Each structure stands twice: as C-alpha cells, then as structure tokens.
C-alpha cells in the first residue's frame, strides 16, 4: 500500500506522510477514553469495544491529512482502503497500550499533565504558556481541551510504560566495548577528488552533433506548461490594519476579556546564594555565613549584585553564587524567600535569609500581574487583539459576499472586489515548478491554477482556504501548453550538454586508469597521467572529521580494514559528477575507556536502539496475545 504514496510523493515528502499517519493517533488514539456512543463496533480488544464513531472520526482526520499532503482531494479506492486499514491498525494498537497501562497500575497526576502541556512550544508566546493560544490550537485540531488533556495523560503513561521496559534492559560489556572500538575507529587515508568541470573542453562542437543531440533528447528542452491568473484575496491580517480603534472601545474590550490578560502576581528576582544544607558541617555553615555577610556589607556600600559577584570571583571566593529569575510566581521559591519577595516593594533588597539549602540575599525586580493587572500594562496587546477581533467579524461577513459574488459573476472578479474593498491582482506567467512569492507560492493556489476545468472555461474558482483567516478566489486568464523549445533558442544549452557528456566520459576513463595503476601497486605520486592530480593524506581520520569530504569519509569507513601493508582502493562517482579516489592505508580500533564521554554516548545510543526494538516487539507480542475481533462489515 505504501507504493500508492510513493506514486504521488517521493523522498522526504513520503516520509512526512507516513509519519503524519502515525502521529495522528497521538491525538485520536484514546477515543474510548470518554466513550463514543452508539452500539456499532468496528473491533473489540479483549472485550473492550472500538466504536464506529471513533473509527469514523479518526478515519476522517487521516484522510483529510493525506489529501492535503498529496494535494489531491480525490483519493483512489486503493488509497481510501489504505487509510481505513491504517486507522483500524492504530486504534487497536492504542487500545492494547491503554490496557497494558491499566494492568500495570500506572498513574499520572493532574499537575504533571498540566506542566507537560505548558512546556510545549506550540502553545507558547514570548512570555510563556498562552492559555488562549492553547485553546485556539486545540479547537483547530477538531478537539476539546479536555479530550487533548486526556490524550496527553495517556501519552505520558505510555512513556512511563516504555521507560519501565527500557530500564530492565542491559548491554553486555563485551558488546559495548566492540561497538566503542568500531565507532571510535580511525583510519589513515590518501584521497583525491577529480572535478568534472576540469574535464570540460573548450573545443568546437559540430552542427551535425548539435542537431543529433537535440533530436535525441527533446525532453531536456521543454518549455513547461504555464498559466497567468488573476486573484482576489481576503485576509484578516490585512483587514485588521484598516480597523480604527478608540480608547473607549479598547477599554470595553479589555474588561470583557479580562481573563485573557490577567496573570497571577509575578516578580523578577536577583539572588546571591551560598550553599549550606543539612549535610554541611557546622564549620562549613559558619564559613558560608561569613561569605554572605561580606556580600551584605558590599551591598550596603552601594554595590549592585553584579558588582558583588564579580568582586568575589576575582578574589577566588567561588562559594558565592549569582542567579536571576524572570517573573516567578509565589510558591516557586522557598517560603522564607517568598515572605520577603511578596511582602516587599519593587527594588527592595533583603538582609540575610536562611533556607534549608543555604544563605540568601534577594532583590525584588519588576512586578507584574496581581494588583498590576490593569489596562495600561497591556494596552498595546489589547489594541492588536481588538483590531483582530473586529477584522474577523468583517472577514466572515465579507467572505460570504466574496463567495456569492464570484459565483454569480463567474467570469470576473471585479464585482466581488468592489463589494469587499479588495484589489484584483494579475500574475505573471508561471509554471508548476516556478519559485513564486507570497500567495503564488502556496501549493493549493498552484494546483487550482492548473485545474483543467478552470483553464478551459475561464471561470472563477471556488474560495480557496489558505488558513482559517485567509481565502483566495482566482481565475485563469491565459494558458500556454508545454512545448519543445526550438533549437535556435536552446543551441547554447545543447552545446553545454554535449560538452558535459564528453567530460563525464573522460573523467570516467581517467578514474578507471588511475584505479588500475593503483591496484597494480603504483604509488599515487608515481602515477602516469595526462592531468595533474592533487592527493591529500589524513592520518587517523575519524568518522566525523570536519577536514575531510563527507562522501570520502562515508566510503572510507564503509570499506573493510586493510590487511598488512596492502591498501584498500576505492573509487566512487559523487552526486556532483566528480569522482573520489580513496586509499585506506591503515585502520586503528578505538580505545575503551569507561570514563570517556564517547563510551557513555555509545552506551546510551545502544540502549536506546535496543529499547526501541524491544518496545516494538513488546507491543507486537501484546497484540498477538490479545483477543482481537474485527467487524469489517460495519465500516
């Protein structure tokens, strides 16, 4: 079935599609968590039911993603069947995991779920977690926050289960040592890279050769299909720029949306600290107290915290530590510090404060939130949000007009432009592969512009939704079919192609001749050639040596180890058309040192790889032993 995807997308695009099909179940895999209603089952896993509604919801989401990624609204019957198969497979696998979690009695606290969500960059703005942004993003996924939070809980539990499995794994010392020796192996190399461009000759190419090459390779000289379009767009961001606001409207908006701007009282903090915890001796505590008291004296003399720590550093009194904390809420710091921090004014500096971990001096920085939750502190953001809110109201109204008028007057965009206050933009000719800017770079616009029906009838397209707040209607105003360029137009290109092919033949012959001599035992410096070859020798090159061409390293370390004094001779054509000729003259196994960072890195890498494999086998075994029944007639 994956061949279906490869027919429409290759390379990294296909990888993204398959990855998205899997990732979707991170959002839709716990449909049974809340119950789905209805009596129709598509499957049961150990008597736990997977309802049709759950299947349909997941299937719809996956199909929509696949359509978007393949840029094709109409999936074939085979593609539809593939999505159905993948949907059911993942729902079953997720249910198996959920049951394993329950059987093992795993638990995740509400606090942990909340903390994890707040750490996701997807829901943050410049100041940290944004509740409003979080809710908007979740709703745009087609979910309620409670549903997403339940899924997050299941994901954390799944990680907990997987971590428990990984902790039970072990790696044999002999096995790890072998990996270390291999991974940290070094090799002596001598290599040269023959440049294809250096083999291009400046000689004259005959007219007869040009004519033969042009006729034999018409596909190389195609003028691609092109269109010229005009389009009309409606964008909330553009509408917002024209919204006029006044103080009264902004304050009303602020008061009506106060929860959006109010934050708990937070304070930025600067701290000097000397460690002296329960494990410290009485003598150490006395010394720590002496250090902090010395710092207090300097502060009383008018020095700031930065000057104090700089002076202590210069004098070698390294036990004093300096730190800054941006906008910390009450309850984050030790209670002794909180009492001062949240009972003092901005700029206040404490005396010595002792906590369980040591001695502190703190300074209250900027205060925000709490009593400071007033309109003036967020006026700029309120103005921006107000304009965006008003623009969205306009957008929904104008988008209806745009859609209706472009349908009623299907051969022009002018009526709609007058009604919505927009401007019809005419493009230059472009092909499917042209690199465009702005709206024309969007894949939906490009696909619609080359729609055969729109090309033939010259009518307006349907509204194309680029985002929830941005739509475009376009019309194809001219079309050029793909043609073969005339020989006169591409004569120079043909000559260049002929010379490049000649160069490719010559560089191949040269590398074969060089490799043959090397295999006969001729030393690199004694080779007989028509061209001068520059050789580079690197002793004990590592796998990630930045001074050696990456392709050369890859080929050099893929080869077997040289035996005795006999070098391994390699030759390979690079993607650029150049040739690399490599002699691996020696190989040295890496040393095993358990205290070395590389040893620890390979240990972790080996455990992770093994853990991933064990996890997949564990899931497959659990599924094999589960009582799974499918009801394919129900979907």
Legacy VTK file of the C-alpha trace (Angstrom):
# vtk DataFile Version 3.0
C-alpha trace
ASCII
DATASET POLYDATA
POINTS 635 float
0.000 0.000 0.000
2.869 2.381 0.645
3.568 2.204 -3.075
0.436 4.276 -3.536
2.061 7.073 -1.585
5.330 6.766 -3.472
3.466 7.211 -6.754
2.452 10.698 -5.677
5.233 11.733 -3.347
8.833 10.709 -3.009
11.724 11.178 -0.626
11.109 13.281 2.443
7.516 14.051 1.383
6.590 10.380 1.566
8.279 10.195 4.949
6.217 13.090 6.238
3.004 11.476 5.009
3.679 8.163 6.708
4.864 9.987 9.835
1.700 12.067 9.945
-0.446 8.960 9.613
1.226 7.603 12.716
1.316 10.929 14.577
-2.406 11.480 14.101
-3.102 8.694 16.531
-1.275 10.616 19.218
-4.318 12.893 19.050
-7.107 10.469 18.210
-5.993 7.197 19.766
-7.898 7.411 23.039
-11.401 7.822 21.682
-12.559 5.143 24.096
-11.360 7.311 26.979
-14.600 9.292 27.032
-16.773 6.703 25.285
-18.076 7.219 21.782
-21.739 6.356 21.982
-23.676 4.171 19.591
-23.908 0.409 19.512
-21.933 -0.385 16.358
-18.434 -1.817 16.881
-15.640 -1.998 14.327
-13.442 -4.133 16.598
-13.028 -5.469 20.104
-9.763 -5.891 22.002
-10.118 -8.263 24.942
-13.826 -7.370 25.049
-13.084 -3.624 25.044
-15.055 -2.066 22.219
-13.835 0.285 19.491
-16.921 2.089 18.297
-17.761 3.074 14.724
-17.930 6.743 15.709
-14.358 6.597 16.988
-13.226 4.915 13.781
-15.039 7.439 11.594
-13.545 10.394 13.459
-10.012 9.027 13.162
-10.514 7.977 9.550
-11.832 11.398 8.585
-8.828 13.120 10.149
-6.297 10.834 8.462
-7.984 11.083 5.095
-8.016 14.875 5.288
-4.313 14.922 6.133
-3.473 12.573 3.300
-5.485 14.669 0.835
-3.674 17.782 1.966
-0.213 16.243 1.729
-0.838 14.604 -1.633
-2.514 17.816 -2.848
-5.388 15.768 -4.195
-8.941 15.976 -2.866
-9.970 12.764 -4.630
-8.275 9.647 -3.248
-8.443 6.425 -5.234
-10.292 3.408 -3.893
-6.952 1.804 -3.042
-5.817 4.891 -1.146
-9.109 5.018 0.770
-8.641 1.351 1.678
-5.088 2.061 2.870
-6.276 4.840 5.196
-9.029 2.584 6.592
-6.538 -0.203 7.222
-4.076 2.161 8.942
-6.858 3.721 11.025
-8.045 0.407 12.395
-4.489 -0.835 12.976
-3.552 2.189 15.092
-6.786 2.236 17.055
-6.244 -1.403 18.009
-2.602 -0.805 18.927
-3.569 2.178 21.083
-6.225 0.166 22.893
-3.672 -2.569 23.584
-1.331 0.038 25.107
-4.152 1.528 27.175
-4.962 -1.891 28.616
-1.292 -2.524 29.439
-1.205 0.802 31.272
-4.250 -0.125 33.342
-2.965 -3.634 34.044
0.317 -2.217 35.350
-1.461 0.273 37.606
0.351 3.290 36.182
-0.757 6.767 37.263
-0.016 10.350 36.196
-1.007 13.305 38.378
-3.044 16.216 37.037
-0.147 18.518 37.916
2.221 16.538 35.679
-0.225 16.718 32.746
-0.618 20.483 33.156
3.148 21.046 33.469
3.828 18.992 30.335
1.284 20.911 28.259
2.652 24.236 29.466
6.140 23.226 28.319
5.038 22.590 24.718
6.435 25.350 22.473
3.356 25.040 20.248
1.264 26.749 22.934
3.719 29.464 23.975
4.148 33.107 23.130
7.085 35.375 24.005
6.061 35.384 27.653
5.466 31.654 28.047
2.355 29.475 28.020
-0.652 31.211 26.411
-3.982 29.732 27.502
-5.896 31.470 24.721
-3.463 30.219 22.086
-3.690 26.724 23.579
-7.483 26.622 23.306
-7.451 28.021 19.758
-4.907 25.457 18.576
-6.761 22.554 20.186
-10.085 23.616 18.692
-8.429 23.993 15.265
-7.449 20.307 15.553
-11.118 19.463 15.979
-10.824 18.616 19.693
-11.913 19.945 23.043
-9.176 20.788 25.597
-10.462 18.044 27.937
-10.031 15.488 25.163
-6.500 16.674 24.382
-5.554 16.629 28.065
-6.830 13.074 28.354
-4.687 12.097 25.377
-1.667 13.814 26.916
-2.218 11.778 30.065
-2.274 8.558 28.014
0.892 9.596 26.154
2.711 10.208 29.438
1.514 6.873 30.773
2.706 5.181 27.588
6.139 6.801 28.056
6.141 5.580 31.647
5.381 2.048 30.498
8.096 2.204 27.843
10.611 3.627 30.339
9.878 0.751 32.696
10.631 -1.704 29.914
13.835 0.123 28.917
15.149 0.118 32.487
15.018 -3.659 32.512
17.375 -3.881 29.525
21.094 -4.413 29.849
24.009 -4.289 27.445
26.858 -6.790 27.725
30.175 -5.114 28.473
31.877 -7.062 25.696
29.196 -5.970 23.236
29.519 -2.314 24.223
33.304 -2.487 24.044
33.105 -3.828 20.486
30.764 -1.003 19.499
33.090 1.579 21.068
36.112 0.151 19.256
34.246 0.200 15.941
32.521 3.576 16.298
35.659 5.374 17.504
37.889 3.684 14.933
40.261 5.936 12.973
41.747 5.411 9.525
44.704 6.699 7.518
43.508 7.979 4.149
45.007 9.265 0.950
42.461 10.606 -1.493
41.866 12.829 -4.481
38.676 14.272 -5.924
38.594 14.624 -9.713
36.459 17.631 -10.623
34.084 17.129 -13.542
34.299 20.771 -14.584
38.062 20.481 -15.080
37.410 17.899 -17.828
35.161 20.219 -19.877
36.941 21.167 -23.092
36.571 24.469 -24.912
36.658 22.875 -28.389
34.123 23.499 -31.168
31.033 21.274 -31.359
29.941 20.464 -34.913
26.481 21.460 -36.170
25.727 17.835 -37.028
26.467 16.774 -33.428
24.225 19.555 -32.118
21.352 18.503 -34.371
21.645 14.817 -33.446
21.787 15.543 -29.715
18.824 17.933 -29.845
16.629 15.411 -31.689
17.673 12.544 -29.396
16.897 14.454 -26.187
13.744 16.549 -26.727
12.707 16.021 -23.062
15.684 18.109 -21.941
14.465 21.208 -23.747
10.842 21.508 -22.751
9.164 24.837 -22.107
6.799 23.817 -19.291
3.087 24.441 -19.197
2.345 27.941 -17.856
-0.651 29.960 -16.751
-1.385 33.559 -15.974
-4.023 34.176 -13.321
-5.774 36.988 -11.572
-6.838 36.608 -7.994
-8.664 38.312 -5.154
-7.773 37.590 -1.549
-9.397 38.272 1.791
-7.072 38.247 4.800
-7.888 39.017 8.427
-4.405 40.473 8.994
-4.904 42.951 6.156
-8.398 43.861 7.350
-7.065 44.452 10.863
-4.697 47.149 9.569
-7.671 49.260 8.468
-9.606 48.969 11.750
-9.752 52.246 13.688
-9.817 51.919 17.479
-10.580 54.395 20.239
-9.857 54.370 23.965
-13.424 53.593 24.997
-13.704 50.582 22.647
-10.353 49.234 23.776
-11.179 49.512 27.478
-14.552 47.828 26.906
-12.790 45.023 25.024
-10.266 44.693 27.854
-12.978 44.499 30.517
-14.945 41.929 28.516
-11.843 39.772 28.050
-10.055 40.432 31.339
-9.312 36.753 31.964
-7.225 36.739 28.822
-4.851 39.404 30.166
-4.878 38.828 33.904
-1.958 36.855 35.307
-1.113 35.882 38.860
1.256 38.214 40.637
4.805 37.557 39.437
8.135 39.110 40.316
11.547 39.052 38.691
14.244 38.241 41.238
18.003 38.662 41.593
19.693 36.426 44.148
23.048 35.875 45.820
23.395 32.486 47.472
25.867 30.398 49.463
25.102 26.691 49.826
24.840 25.297 53.365
22.406 22.402 53.595
21.707 19.656 56.158
24.799 17.718 55.056
27.125 20.689 55.688
29.234 20.688 58.869
28.922 23.443 61.484
32.288 24.795 60.347
31.146 24.933 56.713
27.961 26.730 57.724
29.951 29.334 59.656
32.171 29.940 56.630
29.097 30.218 54.371
27.510 32.746 56.731
30.730 34.746 56.782
30.725 34.903 52.971
27.097 36.041 52.727
27.638 38.678 55.433
30.615 40.013 53.463
28.330 40.322 50.437
25.709 42.164 52.524
28.322 44.737 53.605
29.258 45.420 49.967
25.601 45.878 49.035
25.132 48.327 51.906
28.096 50.285 50.499
26.041 50.750 47.306
27.357 47.981 45.082
24.846 46.058 42.984
24.572 42.267 42.891
26.579 42.001 39.656
29.464 44.042 41.125
29.483 41.867 44.229
29.695 38.547 42.381
32.385 39.971 40.070
34.480 41.041 43.078
34.094 37.670 44.790
35.047 35.872 41.564
38.186 37.985 41.169
39.192 37.235 44.773
38.622 33.500 44.304
35.686 33.255 46.708
33.799 30.885 44.440
31.258 29.753 47.032
29.028 32.786 46.354
26.545 32.119 43.547
24.544 34.627 41.493
21.232 33.980 39.697
18.344 35.831 38.069
14.773 34.585 37.876
12.303 36.169 35.453
8.708 36.594 36.632
8.403 33.965 39.323
5.024 33.320 40.966
4.511 32.824 44.675
5.250 29.274 45.838
8.123 28.638 43.438
10.897 29.848 45.760
11.457 28.721 49.365
8.810 30.017 51.757
11.368 32.157 53.640
12.226 33.923 50.371
8.564 34.199 49.358
7.718 36.034 52.563
10.168 38.802 51.691
9.673 38.815 47.926
5.897 39.074 48.007
5.785 41.367 51.026
8.178 43.992 49.648
8.095 46.738 47.046
9.868 46.755 43.696
13.627 47.294 44.152
13.700 46.142 47.788
16.843 44.253 48.913
16.718 41.735 51.754
19.174 41.062 54.519
20.394 37.524 55.186
17.646 34.940 54.632
18.380 31.375 55.713
16.669 28.434 53.988
17.171 24.676 54.140
19.661 24.864 51.274
21.743 27.833 52.440
22.052 31.589 52.939
20.467 34.101 50.550
20.240 37.778 49.685
17.440 38.655 47.251
16.314 41.752 45.393
12.769 42.320 44.112
12.793 43.201 40.404
9.893 44.173 38.185
6.420 43.252 39.435
3.583 42.290 37.145
0.166 40.703 37.487
-1.963 40.649 40.614
-2.720 44.278 41.605
-0.845 45.356 38.455
-3.413 43.685 36.201
-4.613 46.961 34.678
-5.430 48.031 31.150
-2.393 50.325 30.789
0.113 47.464 31.163
-1.342 45.529 28.215
-2.745 48.387 26.108
-0.686 47.525 23.001
-1.758 43.886 23.054
-5.389 44.858 23.679
-5.284 47.191 20.675
-3.874 44.418 18.489
-6.402 41.852 19.738
-9.313 44.265 19.383
-8.449 45.041 15.767
-8.002 41.351 15.021
-11.371 40.554 16.640
-13.173 43.248 14.636
-11.386 42.123 11.471
-12.592 38.560 11.999
-16.194 39.771 12.215
-15.682 41.638 8.948
-13.941 38.629 7.445
-16.874 36.275 7.999
-19.295 38.776 6.514
-17.111 39.713 3.551
-16.155 36.103 2.812
-19.839 35.302 2.243
-20.107 38.227 -0.161
-16.905 37.204 -1.911
-18.072 33.616 -2.348
-21.545 34.582 -3.574
-20.458 37.315 -5.993
-17.629 35.291 -7.557
-20.165 32.516 -8.159
-22.893 34.794 -9.520
-20.417 36.658 -11.771
-18.285 33.659 -12.612
-16.301 35.274 -15.440
-14.935 38.240 -13.485
-13.591 39.142 -10.053
-14.321 42.854 -10.325
-17.841 42.796 -8.825
-16.605 40.943 -5.767
-13.564 43.226 -5.453
-15.788 46.333 -5.399
-18.052 44.773 -2.779
-15.311 43.677 -0.356
-12.952 46.583 -0.972
-10.262 44.353 -2.417
-7.916 44.624 -5.387
-7.730 42.125 -8.248
-4.071 41.151 -8.743
-2.765 39.859 -12.073
0.204 37.499 -12.026
2.990 36.913 -14.493
3.102 33.571 -16.338
4.283 30.778 -14.062
4.743 27.010 -14.238
4.108 24.370 -11.610
7.799 24.371 -10.692
8.440 28.118 -10.658
9.538 29.512 -7.317
6.949 32.151 -6.514
6.492 34.595 -3.663
3.506 35.307 -1.451
0.159 33.756 -2.362
1.532 32.157 -5.534
3.946 30.028 -3.506
1.034 28.164 -1.884
0.551 24.624 -3.201
-3.256 24.981 -3.151
-3.053 28.057 -5.400
-0.664 26.331 -7.824
-2.808 23.173 -8.002
-6.011 25.169 -8.579
-4.331 27.369 -11.216
-3.592 24.280 -13.324
-7.066 22.770 -12.925
-8.101 21.733 -16.482
-11.708 22.887 -15.976
-10.675 26.378 -14.876
-8.196 26.594 -17.746
-10.822 25.648 -20.339
-13.790 27.700 -19.103
-12.021 30.773 -17.698
-14.367 30.913 -14.727
-13.689 31.806 -11.125
-12.503 29.108 -8.786
-14.215 28.250 -5.547
-12.903 30.038 -2.472
-9.514 28.537 -1.603
-8.915 28.459 2.170
-5.219 29.048 2.785
-5.816 29.386 6.534
-8.880 29.892 8.699
-8.428 33.656 8.250
-7.215 33.846 4.660
-9.126 32.916 1.481
-8.414 33.443 -2.215
-10.535 33.210 -5.377
-8.660 33.031 -8.680
-9.347 32.901 -12.412
-7.059 31.631 -15.181
-6.766 34.388 -17.795
-4.247 32.720 -20.121
-2.656 29.319 -20.613
0.390 28.091 -22.505
0.765 24.389 -23.190
4.097 22.644 -22.747
6.227 22.804 -25.923
9.672 21.770 -27.052
11.911 24.800 -27.384
13.366 25.463 -30.825
16.970 24.566 -31.492
17.803 28.242 -32.005
16.514 29.028 -28.508
18.476 26.252 -26.786
21.543 25.991 -29.006
23.915 27.079 -26.226
22.257 24.664 -23.780
22.714 21.809 -26.273
26.391 22.652 -26.719
26.875 22.758 -22.937
25.144 19.392 -22.560
27.345 17.799 -25.227
30.500 19.129 -23.601
29.323 17.914 -20.191
28.691 14.399 -21.540
32.138 14.356 -23.114
33.634 15.458 -19.797
31.706 12.711 -17.972
33.118 10.087 -20.342
36.661 11.402 -19.988
36.577 11.648 -16.173
35.272 8.073 -16.008
38.082 6.825 -18.249
40.644 8.740 -16.181
39.482 7.350 -12.832
39.492 3.819 -14.272
43.066 4.287 -15.480
44.185 5.675 -12.112
42.445 2.909 -10.158
44.003 0.269 -12.403
47.519 1.601 -11.752
46.879 1.817 -8.002
45.692 -1.787 -7.937
48.914 -2.795 -9.691
50.857 -1.285 -6.796
51.849 2.057 -8.322
52.162 4.739 -5.620
49.916 7.806 -6.018
52.889 10.126 -6.585
54.203 7.874 -9.405
51.025 7.643 -11.498
51.361 8.362 -15.230
48.519 10.661 -16.336
47.763 13.446 -18.746
46.399 15.579 -15.916
47.945 16.666 -12.653
46.317 15.043 -9.630
46.450 16.533 -6.148
46.459 13.984 -3.332
45.516 14.639 0.290
46.732 12.448 3.143
44.942 12.383 6.501
46.255 10.329 9.389
43.809 8.823 11.886
40.709 10.428 10.388
37.535 9.972 12.456
34.063 9.256 11.116
33.048 12.890 11.636
36.322 14.588 10.697
35.366 18.103 9.547
38.542 18.393 7.455
37.565 15.554 5.095
34.837 15.481 2.453
31.748 13.758 3.920
31.382 11.387 0.954
35.043 10.395 1.195
34.622 9.571 4.898
31.467 7.578 4.242
33.117 5.393 1.580
36.348 5.057 3.562
34.602 3.748 6.688
32.219 1.509 4.743
35.138 -0.464 3.352
36.852 -3.407 5.010
40.016 -2.876 7.050
43.315 -3.070 5.120
45.364 -6.200 5.778
49.027 -5.641 6.450
50.655 -3.144 4.088
48.066 -3.622 1.332
45.800 -0.583 0.976
42.101 -0.721 0.207
41.499 1.173 -3.047
38.096 2.744 -3.612
36.610 4.775 -6.432
33.140 6.300 -6.476
31.179 8.798 -8.512
29.803 11.606 -6.362
26.425 13.224 -6.811
28.028 16.260 -8.440
29.558 14.114 -11.194
33.019 14.367 -9.616
34.963 11.203 -8.771
36.584 10.356 -5.451
39.592 8.020 -5.480
40.461 6.813 -1.981
43.233 4.696 -0.493
42.580 3.388 3.025
46.122 2.611 4.180
45.525 1.725 7.851
42.756 1.330 10.446
43.034 1.655 14.226
40.379 0.426 16.638
39.252 2.930 19.233
40.295 2.577 22.855
37.790 1.539 25.510
37.689 3.942 28.454
34.595 3.781 30.641
35.148 7.333 31.898
35.273 8.746 28.382
32.265 10.742 27.090
32.236 8.715 23.861
31.876 5.493 25.864
28.859 6.914 27.685
27.377 8.225 24.425
27.595 4.848 22.664
26.233 3.108 25.754
23.176 5.385 25.687
22.802 5.012 21.909
22.940 1.227 22.122
20.382 1.147 24.935
18.039 3.476 23.061
18.195 1.425 19.873
17.660 -1.786 21.781
14.896 -0.189 23.836
13.063 0.914 20.690
13.318 -2.560 19.192
12.236 -4.230 22.448
9.275 -1.849 22.726
8.034 -2.694 19.229
8.447 -6.410 19.907
6.701 -5.969 23.250
3.713 -4.274 21.562
3.583 -6.899 18.829
3.635 -9.683 21.433
0.863 -7.974 23.423
-1.222 -7.665 20.285
-0.593 -11.282 19.325
-1.854 -12.425 22.715
-4.857 -10.110 22.745
-8.300 -11.389 21.762
-8.989 -9.122 18.784
-12.145 -9.342 16.716
-12.781 -7.239 13.607
-16.192 -6.312 12.214
-15.232 -5.053 8.751
-18.804 -5.171 7.500
-19.554 -2.312 9.896
-17.212 0.111 8.165
LINES 1 636
635 0 1 2 3 4 5 6 7 8 9 10 11 12 13 14 15 16 17 18 19 20 21 22 23 24 25 26 27 28 29 30 31 32 33 34 35 36 37 38 39 40 41 42 43 44 45 46 47 48 49 50 51 52 53 54 55 56 57 58 59 60 61 62 63 64 65 66 67 68 69 70 71 72 73 74 75 76 77 78 79 80 81 82 83 84 85 86 87 88 89 90 91 92 93 94 95 96 97 98 99 100 101 102 103 104 105 106 107 108 109 110 111 112 113 114 115 116 117 118 119 120 121 122 123 124 125 126 127 128 129 130 131 132 133 134 135 136 137 138 139 140 141 142 143 144 145 146 147 148 149 150 151 152 153 154 155 156 157 158 159 160 161 162 163 164 165 166 167 168 169 170 171 172 173 174 175 176 177 178 179 180 181 182 183 184 185 186 187 188 189 190 191 192 193 194 195 196 197 198 199 200 201 202 203 204 205 206 207 208 209 210 211 212 213 214 215 216 217 218 219 220 221 222 223 224 225 226 227 228 229 230 231 232 233 234 235 236 237 238 239 240 241 242 243 244 245 246 247 248 249 250 251 252 253 254 255 256 257 258 259 260 261 262 263 264 265 266 267 268 269 270 271 272 273 274 275 276 277 278 279 280 281 282 283 284 285 286 287 288 289 290 291 292 293 294 295 296 297 298 299 300 301 302 303 304 305 306 307 308 309 310 311 312 313 314 315 316 317 318 319 320 321 322 323 324 325 326 327 328 329 330 331 332 333 334 335 336 337 338 339 340 341 342 343 344 345 346 347 348 349 350 351 352 353 354 355 356 357 358 359 360 361 362 363 364 365 366 367 368 369 370 371 372 373 374 375 376 377 378 379 380 381 382 383 384 385 386 387 388 389 390 391 392 393 394 395 396 397 398 399 400 401 402 403 404 405 406 407 408 409 410 411 412 413 414 415 416 417 418 419 420 421 422 423 424 425 426 427 428 429 430 431 432 433 434 435 436 437 438 439 440 441 442 443 444 445 446 447 448 449 450 451 452 453 454 455 456 457 458 459 460 461 462 463 464 465 466 467 468 469 470 471 472 473 474 475 476 477 478 479 480 481 482 483 484 485 486 487 488 489 490 491 492 493 494 495 496 497 498 499 500 501 502 503 504 505 506 507 508 509 510 511 512 513 514 515 516 517 518 519 520 521 522 523 524 525 526 527 528 529 530 531 532 533 534 535 536 537 538 539 540 541 542 543 544 545 546 547 548 549 550 551 552 553 554 555 556 557 558 559 560 561 562 563 564 565 566 567 568 569 570 571 572 573 574 575 576 577 578 579 580 581 582 583 584 585 586 587 588 589 590 591 592 593 594 595 596 597 598 599 600 601 602 603 604 605 606 607 608 609 610 611 612 613 614 615 616 617 618 619 620 621 622 623 624 625 626 627 628 629 630 631 632 633 634
